């Protein structure tokens, strides 16, 4: 899975869990569809806008994408690694 596909899937999963349509997250439906299918990438500004519309932190989408793209990685291990990297 590419990083574009992973972030797109993370956005789609978060959007559908929160019962938002593609039109409700701050961009055109066609752009959101392309992002969710991994056909287009998002800038940090756009990721921040999507996250804000969805009521989550941008890091939530990034972490979800990391978990999706690395099947043997679990959330606790990833958060521990991130904490260690931030602390050092």
Buried (B, 14 or more C-beta within 10 A) or exposed (E): EEEBBBBBBBBBBBBEEEEBEBEBBBBEEEBBBBBBEBEBBBEEEBBBBBBEBBEBEBEBBBBBBBBBBEEEEEEEEBEEEEEEEEEE
